[in-house]
Amino acid sequence: MVGIDGRYKNLAKTLVEFSVGLADGERVLVNGTDVPDGMVIALLEVIRDCGGVPFLRLQSNEIIRAQSKILGEKAFATIGEISLDEMKKMDAFIAIRGGNNAFYHSDVPQEQRRMIDRIMRPVHDWRVKRTKWVILRWPSDGFAQQAKMSTAAFEDFFFRVCTMDYGKMESGMAALKERMEAADKVRITGNGTELSFSIKGIAAIPCGGRHNIPDGEVFTAPVKDSANGTIRYNAPTVYHGIPFENIKLELKDGKIVSADAGAKTVELNKILDADGGARYVGEFAFGFNPHILHPLCDILFDEKIAGSFHFTPGQAYEEADNGNRSQIHWDLVCIQRREYGGGEIYFDGDLIRRDGIFIPPELQSLNSENLL
């Protein structure tokens, strides 16, 4: 029997008991990519203790990459059909994604990636809409290198942020949800950003550890044709294995009419031309996890950075739906803390956040010093 790190057991309990709230007799699909055996065993033990029924799908990045490059549309159609049938039998889904190289899949052709995304979209949609689910990234030497930390220090950070007391966020998230759902006009200013749009009539969804670990955001969506102005994202990002920095977008009546990423501008525009919805925005969200302060080039972490927001080209979520449909959903992040250039966010002329700090008294519990 493989020895189990005590931190694995604590994390497994967070995922199974808090994030998906697994109940007696419920089926849960555990999808692990390059994850240590000890973590899988810890999950099995906690699932058993909850009375759940586990199903395992364990894989590696090298196999996923090879499959993506070798197989054609007919093979993926069969994979998609079987995967959807399996997902329909599940009550919950836990995915842990490991790997030493964030760019494993950078040489998979974009046309192939779009084909795979299109075929697998029904599986994704069923999982998101019909199951209790949670996704997290596993620490590795490569991930620590992205974070510019030693492996040991990064592991300590990872387990600290993933097992934090997410209950502390609940009252502040409820207040932010109320303010967002009462708002019409949003204005965002900052270094290279002057953007306005409406969020009137669209739900705001708090995220405090139930679907993503780590977590700490409240998201909504802009009215599809309402965004006008420019935005500059200051967090680097990786999409389909391609790294991007300093993305700048110009929007008119909701549509991205100009997109620049320096030497990667051609690649950026290819992604935004994937379909008719890729140049419209499907999500606007505040990030406020107090442990995550700097970009790691991993979106599950970066979209939760304290003092950040993300403004996302592509598919809208059903829970906060502006009607936009796309095969992409690309969370691009702007950090507004003072050391990143600052910035302000207004609702109907009222200052909501300045330099990454919430100003209204009812929202101040989401500021980092109150969550640690």
C-alpha positions as CSV (number, residue, x, y, z in Angstrom):
1,M,0.0,0.0,0.0
2,V,1.3,3.4,-0.9
3,G,1.8,5.7,2.0
4,I,-0.6,8.7,2.1
5,D,0.6,12.2,2.9
6,G,-1.7,13.7,5.5
7,R,-2.2,16.7,3.3
8,Y,-3.7,14.4,0.6
9,K,-6.3,13.2,3.1
10,N,-7.2,16.8,4.1
11,L,-7.5,17.8,0.5
12,A,-9.6,14.8,-0.4
13,K,-12.0,15.6,2.4
14,T,-12.3,19.2,1.1
15,L,-13.1,17.9,-2.4
16,V,-15.5,15.1,-1.5
17,E,-17.3,16.5,1.6
18,F,-17.3,20.2,0.9
19,S,-16.9,20.8,-2.8
20,V,-19.2,18.2,-4.2
21,G,-21.0,17.3,-1.0
22,L,-21.1,13.6,-1.9
23,A,-24.0,11.7,-0.4
24,D,-24.5,8.1,0.4
25,G,-25.0,6.0,-2.8
26,E,-24.0,8.7,-5.2
27,R,-21.7,7.9,-8.1
28,V,-18.6,10.0,-8.6
29,L,-16.2,10.0,-11.6
30,V,-12.6,10.7,-10.6
31,N,-10.6,11.9,-13.5
32,G,-6.9,12.1,-12.8
33,T,-4.1,13.3,-15.1
34,D,-0.5,12.6,-13.9
35,V,-1.7,12.5,-10.2
36,P,0.2,10.6,-7.5
37,D,-1.3,7.2,-6.5
38,G,-1.5,8.4,-2.9
39,M,-3.9,11.2,-3.8
40,V,-6.1,8.8,-5.7
41,I,-6.1,6.4,-2.8
42,A,-7.0,9.2,-0.4
43,L,-10.0,10.1,-2.6
44,L,-11.1,6.5,-2.7
45,E,-11.0,6.3,1.1
46,V,-13.0,9.5,1.7
47,I,-15.5,8.5,-1.0
48,R,-15.9,5.2,0.7
49,D,-16.4,6.8,4.1
50,C,-19.2,9.0,2.6
51,G,-20.9,5.9,1.1
52,G,-20.2,7.0,-2.4
53,V,-19.5,4.9,-5.4
54,P,-16.2,5.8,-7.2
55,F,-15.3,5.3,-10.9
56,L,-11.7,6.1,-12.0
57,R,-10.4,7.5,-15.3
58,L,-6.6,7.9,-14.9
59,Q,-4.4,9.2,-17.7
60,S,-1.3,11.1,-18.6
61,N,-0.6,14.2,-20.6
62,E,1.6,12.3,-23.0
63,I,-1.2,10.0,-23.9
64,I,-3.7,12.8,-24.2
65,R,-1.3,14.7,-26.5
66,A,-0.7,11.6,-28.6
67,Q,-4.4,10.9,-28.8
68,S,-5.1,14.5,-29.8
69,K,-2.5,14.4,-32.6
70,I,-3.1,10.9,-33.9
71,L,-6.9,10.3,-33.9
72,G,-9.4,11.8,-36.3
73,E,-12.9,13.0,-36.1
74,K,-14.5,9.6,-36.4
75,A,-12.5,8.3,-33.4
76,F,-13.3,11.4,-31.3
77,A,-17.0,11.1,-32.2
78,T,-17.0,7.6,-30.7
79,I,-15.0,8.8,-27.6
80,G,-17.5,11.7,-27.2
81,E,-20.5,9.4,-27.4
82,I,-19.1,6.9,-24.8
83,S,-17.9,9.7,-22.5
84,L,-21.3,11.4,-22.6
85,D,-23.1,8.2,-21.8
86,E,-20.8,7.6,-18.9
87,M,-21.2,11.2,-17.6
88,K,-25.0,10.8,-17.7
89,K,-24.7,8.0,-15.1
90,M,-22.7,10.2,-12.7
91,D,-23.9,12.3,-9.8
92,A,-20.5,14.0,-9.2
93,F,-17.2,14.6,-11.0
94,I,-13.8,15.3,-9.5
95,A,-10.9,16.2,-11.9
96,I,-7.3,16.6,-10.8
97,R,-5.0,17.8,-13.5
98,G,-1.2,17.3,-13.0
99,G,1.8,17.5,-15.3
100,N,5.3,19.2,-15.3
101,N,4.8,21.1,-18.6
102,A,2.1,23.7,-19.1
103,F,2.8,23.5,-22.8
104,Y,2.3,19.8,-23.3
105,H,-0.3,20.4,-26.0
106,S,1.2,23.4,-27.8
107,D,2.0,21.4,-30.9
108,V,-1.5,20.0,-31.4
109,P,-2.9,21.9,-34.5
110,Q,-5.5,24.5,-33.7
111,E,-7.9,23.0,-36.2
112,Q,-7.6,19.6,-34.3
113,R,-8.2,21.3,-31.0
114,R,-11.3,23.0,-32.3
115,M,-12.6,19.7,-33.6
116,I,-12.0,18.0,-30.3
117,D,-13.6,20.9,-28.3
118,R,-16.7,20.8,-30.6
119,I,-17.2,17.1,-30.2
120,M,-16.5,17.0,-26.4
121,R,-18.7,20.1,-25.7
122,P,-21.8,18.0,-24.8
123,V,-19.8,16.1,-22.3
124,H,-18.6,19.3,-20.7
125,D,-22.0,20.8,-20.7
126,W,-23.7,17.8,-19.1
127,R,-21.0,17.7,-16.4
128,V,-21.4,21.5,-15.7
129,K,-25.2,21.5,-15.8
130,R,-26.2,18.1,-14.4
131,T,-23.5,17.0,-11.9
132,K,-21.9,18.2,-8.7
133,W,-18.3,18.9,-9.8
134,V,-14.9,20.3,-8.8
135,I,-11.7,20.7,-10.7
136,L,-8.2,21.5,-9.5
137,R,-4.6,21.5,-10.7
138,W,-2.0,19.3,-9.1
139,P,1.4,20.7,-7.9
140,S,4.5,19.7,-9.7
141,D,8.1,20.8,-10.3
142,G,7.0,22.5,-13.5
143,F,4.1,24.2,-11.8
144,A,6.4,25.4,-9.1
145,Q,8.8,26.8,-11.8
146,Q,5.9,28.7,-13.3
147,A,5.2,30.2,-9.9
148,K,9.0,31.0,-9.5
149,M,9.0,29.0,-6.2
150,S,10.9,26.0,-4.9
151,T,8.9,22.8,-5.2
152,A,8.6,22.4,-1.4
153,A,7.5,26.1,-1.0
154,F,5.0,25.7,-3.8
155,E,3.5,22.5,-2.3
156,D,3.0,24.3,1.0
157,F,1.3,27.2,-0.8
158,F,-0.9,24.8,-2.9
159,F,-2.2,22.9,0.1
160,R,-2.7,26.1,2.1
161,V,-4.8,27.7,-0.6
162,C,-6.7,24.6,-1.5
163,T,-7.8,23.8,2.0
164,M,-8.4,27.3,3.3
165,D,-11.7,28.1,5.2
166,Y,-13.9,29.0,2.2
167,G,-16.8,29.6,4.6
168,K,-15.3,33.0,5.4
169,M,-16.2,34.2,1.9
170,E,-19.9,33.5,2.1
171,S,-21.3,36.7,3.6
172,G,-19.2,38.9,1.4
173,M,-20.0,36.9,-1.7
174,A,-23.7,37.2,-0.9
175,A,-23.4,41.0,-0.5
176,L,-21.4,41.3,-3.8
177,K,-24.0,39.1,-5.6
178,E,-26.7,41.5,-4.4
179,R,-24.8,44.6,-5.6
180,M,-24.1,43.0,-9.0
181,E,-27.7,42.0,-9.6
182,A,-28.9,45.5,-8.7
183,A,-26.5,47.1,-11.0
184,D,-26.9,48.3,-14.6
185,K,-23.8,50.1,-15.9
186,V,-20.3,48.9,-15.1
187,R,-17.2,51.1,-15.8
188,I,-13.7,49.8,-15.4
189,T,-10.6,52.1,-15.6
190,G,-6.9,51.4,-15.3
191,N,-3.6,51.2,-17.1
192,G,-4.6,50.8,-20.7
193,T,-8.3,50.1,-19.8
194,E,-11.3,52.3,-20.3
195,L,-14.3,50.0,-20.6
196,S,-18.1,50.2,-20.0
197,F,-20.9,47.7,-20.3
198,S,-24.2,46.6,-18.7
199,I,-24.9,43.7,-16.4
200,K,-28.6,44.5,-16.0
201,G,-30.9,41.5,-15.5
202,I,-28.1,38.9,-15.5
203,A,-27.6,36.7,-12.4
204,A,-24.4,36.9,-10.3
205,I,-23.0,33.6,-9.1
206,P,-20.8,33.3,-6.0
207,C,-18.0,30.7,-6.2
208,G,-16.5,29.7,-2.8
209,G,-15.0,26.3,-3.2
210,R,-17.9,24.3,-4.6
211,H,-16.7,23.9,-8.2
212,N,-13.1,25.0,-8.5
213,I,-10.3,24.6,-6.0
214,P,-8.8,27.0,-5.3
215,D,-11.7,29.4,-5.5
216,G,-12.8,32.9,-4.7
217,E,-14.9,34.8,-7.3
218,V,-18.3,36.1,-8.1
219,F,-19.2,36.0,-11.8
220,T,-21.9,37.4,-14.1
221,A,-21.9,38.3,-17.8
222,P,-22.2,41.6,-19.7
223,V,-25.3,42.2,-21.8
224,K,-24.0,40.8,-25.1
225,D,-24.0,44.0,-27.2
226,S,-23.2,46.4,-24.4
227,A,-19.4,46.5,-24.1
228,N,-17.5,49.5,-25.5
229,G,-14.0,50.6,-25.0
230,T,-10.6,49.1,-24.5
231,I,-9.1,46.6,-22.1
232,R,-5.5,45.5,-21.4
233,Y,-4.9,42.3,-19.5
234,N,-1.7,42.2,-17.4
235,A,-1.7,38.6,-16.4
236,P,0.1,36.2,-18.8
237,T,-2.1,33.3,-20.1
238,V,-1.8,30.0,-21.9
239,Y,-4.6,28.8,-24.3
240,H,-4.4,25.5,-26.0
241,G,-0.7,25.4,-25.1
242,I,0.1,28.8,-26.6
243,P,1.5,31.4,-24.2
244,F,0.2,35.0,-24.5
245,E,1.1,38.3,-22.7
246,N,-0.2,41.8,-22.7
247,I,-3.4,41.1,-24.7
248,K,-5.2,44.2,-25.7
249,L,-8.8,44.2,-26.9
250,E,-11.0,46.9,-28.4
251,L,-14.8,46.3,-28.2
252,K,-17.6,48.1,-30.0
253,D,-21.3,47.2,-29.2
254,G,-20.1,44.0,-27.5
255,K,-17.9,42.7,-30.3
256,I,-14.1,42.5,-30.2
257,V,-13.2,44.5,-33.2
258,S,-9.4,44.7,-32.6
259,A,-7.1,42.3,-30.8
260,D,-3.4,42.6,-30.2
261,A,-0.8,40.4,-28.5
262,G,2.4,41.6,-30.0
263,A,4.2,38.7,-31.7
264,K,1.3,36.4,-31.0
265,T,-1.4,38.7,-32.6
266,V,-2.0,36.2,-35.5
267,E,-2.5,33.3,-33.1
268,L,-4.8,35.4,-30.9
269,N,-7.0,36.4,-33.8
270,K,-7.2,32.8,-35.0
271,I,-8.7,31.8,-31.6
272,L,-11.1,34.7,-31.7
273,D,-12.2,33.7,-35.2
274,A,-13.1,30.2,-34.0
275,D,-16.9,30.9,-34.4
276,G,-19.4,33.6,-34.3
277,G,-19.5,33.9,-30.5
278,A,-15.7,34.0,-29.8
279,R,-15.5,37.7,-30.3
280,Y,-18.2,38.4,-27.8
281,V,-17.8,38.2,-24.0
282,G,-19.4,35.5,-21.9
283,E,-18.3,36.4,-18.4
284,F,-17.3,39.2,-16.1
285,A,-16.0,38.3,-12.6
286,F,-14.2,39.6,-9.5
287,G,-11.4,37.5,-8.0
288,F,-10.5,37.7,-4.3
289,N,-8.6,34.7,-3.0
290,P,-6.2,36.2,-0.4
291,H,-3.5,33.5,-0.9
292,I,-3.2,34.0,-4.7
293,L,-1.4,37.3,-5.4
294,H,0.5,36.7,-8.6
295,P,-0.1,34.9,-11.9
296,L,0.9,31.3,-12.2
297,C,-0.1,30.8,-15.9
298,D,-2.8,28.4,-14.7
299,I,-6.3,29.8,-15.0
300,L,-7.8,27.9,-12.1
301,F,-5.5,29.9,-9.9
302,D,-5.1,33.1,-11.9
303,E,-8.8,34.0,-12.2
304,K,-9.0,34.0,-8.4
305,I,-6.1,36.4,-7.8
306,A,-6.8,38.9,-5.1
307,G,-7.7,42.3,-6.6
308,S,-8.3,41.0,-10.1
309,F,-11.2,40.7,-12.5
310,H,-11.6,38.6,-15.6
311,F,-13.5,39.5,-18.8
312,T,-13.9,36.4,-20.9
313,P,-14.3,36.1,-24.6
314,G,-16.6,33.2,-25.6
315,Q,-19.3,31.0,-24.1
316,A,-21.5,32.3,-21.3
317,Y,-22.4,30.1,-18.4
318,E,-26.1,29.0,-18.2
319,E,-26.3,30.3,-14.6
320,A,-25.4,33.8,-15.8
321,D,-26.5,33.7,-19.4
322,N,-26.2,36.6,-21.9
323,G,-27.1,34.3,-24.8
324,N,-23.5,34.1,-26.2
325,R,-22.5,30.7,-27.6
326,S,-19.0,29.6,-28.6
327,Q,-16.7,26.7,-28.4
328,I,-14.2,28.8,-26.5
329,H,-14.3,30.3,-23.0
330,W,-11.1,32.1,-22.4
331,D,-10.7,33.7,-18.9
332,L,-8.3,36.6,-19.4
333,V,-7.2,38.3,-16.2
334,C,-6.4,41.9,-15.2
335,I,-4.9,42.5,-11.8
336,Q,-5.8,45.9,-10.3
337,R,-3.8,46.0,-7.1
338,R,-1.5,49.0,-6.8
339,E,1.7,47.1,-7.6
340,Y,0.1,46.0,-10.9
341,G,-0.9,49.6,-11.9
342,G,-4.1,50.0,-10.0
343,G,-7.6,50.7,-11.4
344,E,-11.2,51.3,-10.4
345,I,-14.5,49.5,-10.9
346,Y,-17.8,51.4,-10.7
347,F,-21.4,50.3,-10.6
348,D,-23.8,53.0,-11.8
349,G,-21.3,55.6,-10.8
350,D,-20.6,54.2,-7.4
351,L,-17.0,53.1,-6.6
352,I,-17.0,49.4,-5.8
353,R,-13.3,48.6,-5.9
354,R,-10.1,50.8,-6.1
355,D,-6.7,49.3,-6.6
356,G,-8.1,45.8,-5.8
357,I,-9.7,46.8,-2.5
358,F,-13.5,46.7,-2.1
359,I,-14.8,50.1,-0.8
360,P,-18.5,49.6,0.3
361,P,-18.6,48.4,3.9
362,E,-20.7,45.4,3.1
363,L,-18.1,44.1,0.7
364,Q,-15.0,44.7,2.8
365,S,-15.1,41.2,4.3
366,L,-13.8,40.1,0.8
367,N,-10.6,42.1,1.2
368,S,-7.6,39.9,1.9
369,E,-6.9,41.0,5.4
370,N,-10.4,39.8,6.4
371,L,-10.1,36.4,4.7
372,L,-6.8,35.2,6.0
